[in-house]
Amino acid sequence: MKKKEKHKYIFIAVLATISFLIVQNFALFFEFIALALSALTPMLIGCIIAYIFNIIMTFFEKHYFPKKNTKFINATRRPFCLIFSFAIVFATIALVMMIVIPEIVTAVKLFYDEIPRIYQRGKNYADKKLSEYPAISKKINSIDIDKTDVTSKLTDSAFGLFGSVLSIIVSVTSAIINTIIGIIFAIYLLLRKDKLHADAVRIQKAYLSERVIRKMNFFLATAHETFTNFFIGQFIEAILIGTLTFIGSSILHLPYPAMIGTIIGVTALVPIVGALIGAILSAFIICTVSVTKALIFLVFLIILQQIDDNIIYPKVMGTSVGLPGIWVLAAVTVGGSLFGIMGMLLGVPLAATFYKIGFYKLEKKEALIAASKAEGGASGSETPSSPDEPSALEKTT
C-alpha cells in the first residue's frame, strides 16, 4: 500500500471515530462547544471589531501622506490612523448618545407626569360605571382579600425581581468586560496585521496544496469584498435615512426631530427588523406628546421606507451584496435566532458570500457544459478551479 493511501485511510478512520464519539455524546459535545465559545467570546468580539475598524483604518492609511515615504511617516502611519479611527467612532457614539439620551429622558418625564392624569380619568370612569350598576359594586366590595397570601406573593415577586435584576447586572458587567478585552485584542490585531498576514501565508504554503490555497483565498476574497461593501453601504444608507427622517420630521413639526432621525438612522444598520424597531420606539416617544402626531410620523415613515427600499437602498448598495430579498429575510431570521443582533448584522453578508460563490460555480459549470456540447464532447465534467481567483489575504490587508 502506498504511503499516501495509508495516510488517507488513517484520516478517514480518525474522522469516523470522532464522528461516532460526537453522536454518542451529543449533549456533552454541545456543552463543550458552548463552553469554548464562552471562553473565546472576547477574542471573537476583538476579531469583529478589528475587521470593521480595519475598513476605516485602511481608508485613512491611503490618505495619510500617500506620496511621502520617509521613516517618520512610515512609523507613524499605522498608530496615527488607528487612533484616528477609534476617535472617529467613539466621537460618533458620544454624539448619538448626547442627542438621544436627553430627549428620551424628557419623553419619559412627560409620560411620568401624565400617569396621574390617566389614573384619575380611569378612576372617575370606573366610579361612574360602578354607580350605574350597584350589583357589581356590591359584589366587588364583598370580595374578601387574604392579606397574608397577598403579602407572601408580593415577597416572592420581590425576591424574583431582585434575582432578575442581579442576573441583568451580571450579564451587563460580563458584556462590558468582554468588550473591553475585545477592543484590546482588536488593537493588537490591527497594529500587527502585516505580520499576521505574512504568518498566514507561510502556514498556507507549508501545510496546504496550491489547489486548496487557491480555493480558500477565492472564498476569503469574496467574503471580504461582500462584507466590506455591505458595512460601508449600510452605514451610508443609515446616514441618509436618518437625515431624511430628521428633515421630514422638522418640516411636519413633529416633536424630537433630531432624536427621531438618530434612532431611525442607528436602527437602520440592522437589515429589515431595524426599521420596525426604530419606528415603534420613535412612535412611542412621540405618543407621549401627541397621539395624532405619532400617527402622522408612522404614515411619513412608511412613505419614506418605500422610497428607501425602491430608490435609495438599491442605489447605495448596488449589486455589491446581490442577495434576493427572501434570502435576506432568511439570513436575518436565522442569524438573529442564533446570535441576536450580531447575527442579524453578519447573517446577510455571510449568506451573500455563499450565494455569490454558488452562482459563480454554477455559471462556470454551465459554461463548461455549453462548451462541451459545442465541441461534441461529453458534458457534465467537473469544473476546475479558476487559476485567476483573487487572493483574500492580499485584499484584506
C-alpha positions as CSV (number, residue, x, y, z in Angstrom):
1,M,0.0,0.0,0.0
2,K,1.3,3.5,-0.9
3,K,2.2,5.9,1.9
4,K,-0.3,8.5,0.6
5,E,-3.2,6.0,0.5
6,K,-2.2,4.8,4.0
7,H,-2.4,8.3,5.4
8,K,-5.8,8.7,3.6
9,Y,-7.3,5.6,5.3
10,I,-5.9,6.7,8.7
11,F,-7.5,10.1,8.3
12,I,-10.9,8.5,7.4
13,A,-10.7,6.1,10.4
14,V,-9.9,9.0,12.8
15,L,-12.7,11.1,11.3
16,A,-15.2,8.2,11.6
17,T,-14.1,7.6,15.3
18,I,-14.5,11.3,16.1
19,S,-18.0,11.4,14.4
20,F,-19.1,8.3,16.4
21,L,-18.0,9.8,19.7
22,I,-19.8,13.0,18.9
23,V,-23.0,11.2,18.1
24,Q,-22.7,9.1,21.2
25,N,-22.2,12.1,23.4
26,F,-24.2,14.7,21.6
27,A,-25.3,16.7,24.6
28,L,-21.8,16.7,26.1
29,F,-20.4,17.8,22.8
30,F,-22.7,20.9,22.6
31,E,-21.9,21.7,26.2
32,F,-18.2,21.7,25.3
33,I,-18.9,23.9,22.2
34,A,-20.9,26.4,24.4
35,L,-18.1,26.5,27.0
36,A,-15.5,27.0,24.3
37,L,-17.5,29.8,22.6
38,S,-18.0,31.4,26.0
39,A,-14.3,31.4,26.7
40,L,-13.5,32.7,23.2
41,T,-16.1,35.4,23.2
42,P,-13.7,38.3,23.9
43,M,-11.4,37.1,21.1
44,L,-14.3,36.8,18.7
45,I,-15.5,40.3,19.6
46,G,-12.0,41.5,19.1
47,C,-11.8,39.9,15.6
48,I,-15.1,41.5,14.6
49,I,-14.1,44.9,15.9
50,A,-10.7,44.6,14.2
51,Y,-12.3,43.7,10.9
52,I,-14.7,46.7,11.0
53,F,-12.1,49.2,12.2
54,N,-9.7,47.9,9.5
55,I,-12.0,49.2,6.8
56,I,-11.9,52.6,8.4
57,M,-8.2,52.5,9.2
58,T,-7.3,51.4,5.6
59,F,-9.1,54.4,4.2
60,F,-7.1,56.7,6.5
61,E,-3.8,55.0,5.7
62,K,-4.4,55.6,2.0
63,H,-4.8,59.3,2.6
64,Y,-2.0,59.7,5.3
65,F,0.7,61.5,3.2
66,P,0.4,58.9,0.4
67,K,3.2,60.4,-1.6
68,K,5.7,60.5,1.2
69,N,7.8,57.5,2.2
70,T,10.0,58.8,4.9
71,K,10.9,56.9,8.0
72,F,8.8,59.1,10.3
73,I,5.7,58.8,8.1
74,N,6.0,55.0,7.8
75,A,6.5,54.7,11.5
76,T,3.5,56.9,12.5
77,R,1.1,55.9,9.7
78,R,-0.4,52.8,11.4
79,P,-0.6,54.1,15.0
80,F,-2.0,57.5,14.0
81,C,-4.6,56.1,11.6
82,L,-5.6,53.6,14.3
83,I,-6.1,56.3,16.9
84,F,-7.9,58.5,14.5
85,S,-10.3,55.6,13.6
86,F,-11.2,54.9,17.2
87,A,-11.6,58.6,17.9
88,I,-14.0,59.0,15.0
89,V,-16.1,56.0,16.1
90,F,-16.2,56.9,19.8
91,A,-17.0,60.6,18.9
92,T,-19.9,59.4,16.7
93,I,-21.2,57.2,19.6
94,A,-20.9,60.0,22.0
95,L,-22.7,62.4,19.7
96,V,-25.6,59.9,19.2
97,M,-25.9,59.5,23.0
98,M,-25.8,63.2,23.5
99,I,-28.7,63.6,21.1
100,V,-30.8,60.6,22.1
101,I,-30.5,60.3,25.9
102,P,-31.6,63.8,26.9
103,E,-34.6,63.6,24.6
104,I,-35.6,60.1,25.9
105,V,-35.3,61.5,29.5
106,T,-37.6,64.4,28.5
107,A,-40.1,62.0,26.9
108,V,-40.1,59.6,29.9
109,K,-40.6,62.6,32.3
110,L,-43.6,63.8,30.2
111,F,-45.0,60.3,30.3
112,Y,-44.4,60.0,34.0
113,D,-46.2,63.4,34.6
114,E,-49.1,62.1,32.5
115,I,-49.6,58.9,34.6
116,P,-51.6,60.6,37.5
117,R,-54.0,62.2,35.0
118,I,-54.5,58.9,33.2
119,Y,-55.1,57.2,36.6
120,Q,-57.6,59.9,37.7
121,R,-59.5,59.7,34.4
122,G,-59.6,55.9,34.7
123,K,-60.8,56.0,38.3
124,N,-63.5,58.5,37.5
125,Y,-64.7,56.4,34.6
126,A,-64.7,53.2,36.8
127,D,-66.6,55.0,39.6
128,K,-69.2,56.3,37.1
129,K,-69.8,52.9,35.6
130,L,-70.0,51.2,39.0
131,S,-72.6,53.7,40.2
132,E,-74.7,52.7,37.2
133,Y,-74.5,49.0,38.2
134,P,-74.9,48.8,42.0
135,A,-75.0,45.0,42.0
136,I,-71.4,44.8,40.5
137,S,-70.2,47.4,43.1
138,K,-71.7,45.4,45.9
139,K,-70.1,42.2,44.6
140,I,-66.7,43.9,44.4
141,N,-67.0,45.3,47.9
142,S,-67.9,41.9,49.3
143,I,-64.6,40.3,48.0
144,D,-62.5,39.1,50.9
145,I,-58.8,39.6,50.3
146,D,-56.4,37.3,52.1
147,K,-53.7,39.8,53.3
148,T,-51.3,37.0,54.3
149,D,-51.5,35.4,50.8
150,V,-51.1,38.8,49.1
151,T,-48.0,39.6,51.3
152,S,-46.5,36.2,50.5
153,K,-46.9,36.6,46.8
154,L,-45.5,40.1,46.9
155,T,-42.5,38.9,48.8
156,D,-41.9,36.1,46.3
157,S,-42.3,38.5,43.4
158,A,-39.8,40.9,45.1
159,F,-37.2,38.1,45.5
160,G,-37.8,37.1,41.9
161,L,-37.4,40.7,40.7
162,F,-34.2,41.0,42.8
163,G,-32.8,37.8,41.2
164,S,-33.7,39.1,37.7
165,V,-32.0,42.5,38.4
166,L,-28.9,40.7,39.7
167,S,-28.8,38.5,36.7
168,I,-29.1,41.5,34.4
169,I,-26.3,43.3,36.3
170,V,-24.0,40.3,36.0
171,S,-24.8,39.9,32.2
172,V,-24.1,43.6,31.5
173,T,-20.9,43.5,33.5
174,S,-19.7,40.5,31.7
175,A,-20.6,42.1,28.3
176,I,-18.6,45.2,29.2
177,I,-15.6,43.2,30.3
178,N,-15.7,41.1,27.2
179,T,-16.0,44.2,25.0
180,I,-13.0,45.9,26.7
181,I,-10.9,42.8,26.3
182,G,-12.1,42.5,22.7
183,I,-11.1,46.1,22.0
184,I,-7.6,45.5,23.4
185,F,-7.3,42.3,21.3
186,A,-8.5,44.2,18.2
187,I,-5.9,46.9,18.7
188,Y,-3.2,44.2,18.8
189,L,-4.5,42.6,15.6
190,L,-4.6,46.0,13.8
191,L,-1.1,47.0,14.8
192,R,0.4,43.7,13.8
193,K,-1.8,42.8,10.8
194,D,1.1,42.8,8.3
195,K,3.0,40.3,10.4
196,L,-0.1,38.2,10.9
197,H,-0.7,38.3,7.2
198,A,2.8,37.1,6.5
199,D,2.5,34.3,9.0
200,A,-0.8,33.2,7.5
201,V,0.8,33.0,4.0
202,R,3.7,30.9,5.4
203,I,1.3,28.5,7.1
204,Q,-0.7,28.1,3.9
205,K,2.3,27.3,1.8
206,A,3.7,24.9,4.4
207,Y,0.6,22.8,5.1
208,L,-1.8,23.3,2.1
209,S,-1.6,22.4,-1.5
210,E,-1.8,25.1,-4.2
211,R,-5.3,24.0,-5.2
212,V,-6.6,24.3,-1.6
213,I,-4.9,27.7,-1.2
214,R,-6.4,29.0,-4.4
215,K,-9.9,27.9,-3.3
216,M,-9.5,29.2,0.2
217,N,-8.2,32.6,-1.0
218,F,-11.1,32.9,-3.5
219,F,-13.7,32.3,-0.7
220,L,-12.0,34.7,1.6
221,A,-11.6,37.4,-1.1
222,T,-15.3,37.1,-2.0
223,A,-16.3,37.2,1.7
224,H,-14.0,40.2,2.3
225,E,-15.4,42.1,-0.7
226,T,-19.0,41.3,0.3
227,F,-18.6,42.2,3.9
228,T,-16.8,45.5,3.2
229,N,-19.3,46.6,0.7
230,F,-22.2,45.6,3.0
231,F,-20.8,47.5,6.0
232,I,-20.0,50.7,4.0
233,G,-23.3,50.5,2.2
234,Q,-25.3,50.0,5.4
235,F,-23.5,52.9,7.1
236,I,-24.1,55.3,4.2
237,E,-27.7,54.2,3.9
238,A,-28.3,54.7,7.6
239,I,-26.9,58.2,7.5
240,L,-29.2,59.1,4.5
241,I,-32.4,57.6,6.0
242,G,-31.6,59.2,9.4
243,T,-31.0,62.6,7.7
244,L,-34.2,62.4,5.6
245,T,-36.2,61.4,8.7
246,F,-34.8,64.5,10.6
247,I,-35.7,66.8,7.7
248,G,-39.2,65.3,7.2
249,S,-39.9,65.5,10.9
250,S,-38.8,69.1,11.1
251,I,-41.0,70.0,8.1
252,L,-44.0,68.3,9.6
253,H,-43.3,70.0,13.0
254,L,-43.1,66.6,14.8
255,P,-41.5,66.6,18.3
256,Y,-37.9,65.5,18.9
257,P,-36.8,65.5,15.2
258,A,-33.1,65.2,16.0
259,M,-33.7,62.2,18.3
260,I,-36.1,60.5,15.9
261,G,-33.7,60.9,13.0
262,T,-30.8,59.5,15.1
263,I,-32.9,56.5,16.3
264,I,-34.1,55.7,12.7
265,G,-30.5,56.0,11.4
266,V,-29.0,53.8,14.1
267,T,-31.6,51.1,13.9
268,A,-31.4,51.1,10.1
269,L,-28.0,49.5,10.5
270,V,-29.9,46.2,11.2
271,P,-31.5,44.9,8.0
272,I,-35.3,44.5,7.8
273,V,-36.1,44.5,11.5
274,G,-34.2,47.6,12.3
275,A,-36.7,49.8,10.5
276,L,-39.6,48.3,12.5
277,I,-37.8,48.7,15.9
278,G,-36.9,52.3,15.1
279,A,-40.5,53.1,14.0
280,I,-42.1,51.6,17.2
281,L,-39.6,53.2,19.5
282,S,-39.9,56.7,17.8
283,A,-43.7,56.5,17.6
284,F,-44.0,55.6,21.3
285,I,-41.8,58.6,22.3
286,I,-43.9,61.0,20.0
287,C,-47.0,59.5,21.5
288,T,-46.1,60.9,24.9
289,V,-46.7,64.4,23.3
290,S,-49.4,63.7,20.8
291,V,-51.1,60.6,19.5
292,T,-52.1,62.4,16.3
293,K,-48.5,63.4,15.6
294,A,-47.4,59.8,16.3
295,L,-49.8,58.6,13.6
296,I,-48.6,61.3,11.2
297,F,-45.0,60.1,11.8
298,L,-45.9,56.5,11.1
299,V,-47.5,57.5,7.8
300,F,-44.5,59.6,6.9
301,L,-42.1,56.8,7.8
302,I,-44.0,54.2,5.7
303,I,-43.7,56.5,2.7
304,L,-40.0,57.2,3.4
305,Q,-39.4,53.4,3.7
306,Q,-40.9,52.8,0.3
307,I,-38.7,55.4,-1.2
308,D,-35.7,53.9,0.6
309,D,-36.4,50.3,-0.4
310,N,-37.0,51.2,-4.1
311,I,-34.6,54.1,-4.8
312,I,-32.0,54.8,-2.1
313,Y,-31.1,51.3,-0.9
314,P,-30.6,49.9,-4.5
315,K,-28.5,52.9,-5.5
316,V,-26.3,52.8,-2.4
317,M,-25.8,49.0,-2.1
318,G,-25.9,48.4,-5.9
319,T,-25.2,44.8,-6.7
320,S,-22.3,44.5,-4.2
321,V,-24.3,42.2,-1.9
322,G,-26.6,40.8,-4.6
323,L,-28.8,38.8,-2.3
324,P,-32.5,38.4,-3.1
325,G,-35.0,39.7,-0.6
326,I,-36.2,36.3,0.5
327,W,-32.7,35.2,1.4
328,V,-32.0,38.5,3.2
329,L,-35.1,37.8,5.4
330,A,-33.9,34.2,5.9
331,A,-30.4,35.3,6.8
332,V,-31.7,37.9,9.3
333,T,-34.1,35.4,10.9
334,V,-31.6,32.6,11.3
335,G,-28.8,34.9,12.3
336,G,-30.9,36.7,14.9
337,S,-32.2,33.4,16.4
338,L,-28.7,32.1,16.8
339,F,-26.6,35.1,17.7
340,G,-29.0,38.0,18.4
341,I,-28.3,41.5,16.9
342,M,-24.8,40.5,15.9
343,G,-26.2,37.5,14.0
344,M,-28.6,39.9,12.1
345,L,-25.7,42.1,11.1
346,L,-23.4,39.3,10.0
347,G,-26.0,36.9,8.6
348,V,-26.7,38.9,5.4
349,P,-23.1,39.4,4.1
350,L,-22.3,35.8,5.1
351,A,-25.3,34.5,3.2
352,A,-24.4,36.8,0.3
353,T,-20.9,35.3,0.2
354,F,-22.1,31.8,-0.2
355,Y,-24.8,32.9,-2.7
356,K,-22.1,34.6,-4.9
357,I,-19.7,31.7,-4.8
358,G,-22.6,29.3,-5.5
359,F,-23.6,31.2,-8.6
360,Y,-20.0,31.6,-9.7
361,K,-19.6,27.9,-9.6
362,L,-22.9,27.3,-11.3
363,E,-22.1,29.7,-14.2
364,K,-18.7,28.0,-14.7
365,K,-20.4,24.6,-14.7
366,E,-23.0,25.8,-17.3
367,A,-20.2,27.4,-19.4
368,L,-18.2,24.1,-19.4
369,I,-21.3,22.1,-20.4
370,A,-22.1,24.5,-23.2
371,A,-18.5,24.4,-24.4
372,S,-18.5,20.6,-24.3
373,K,-21.8,20.4,-26.3
374,A,-20.4,22.8,-28.8
375,E,-17.3,20.6,-29.3
376,G,-19.4,17.4,-29.3
377,G,-17.6,16.1,-26.2
378,A,-19.1,14.7,-23.1
379,S,-20.9,17.1,-20.8
380,G,-21.1,17.4,-17.1
381,S,-17.3,17.2,-16.4
382,E,-16.1,18.5,-13.1
383,T,-15.5,22.2,-13.0
384,P,-11.8,23.0,-12.5
385,S,-10.7,25.8,-10.2
386,S,-10.2,29.1,-11.8
387,P,-6.5,29.9,-12.0
388,D,-7.1,33.6,-11.6
389,E,-9.1,33.6,-8.4
390,P,-8.1,36.6,-6.3
391,S,-6.2,36.3,-3.1
392,A,-8.1,37.3,0.0
393,L,-5.0,37.6,2.2
394,E,-3.8,40.3,-0.1
395,K,-7.2,42.1,-0.3
396,T,-7.8,42.1,3.5
397,T,-4.6,43.9,4.2
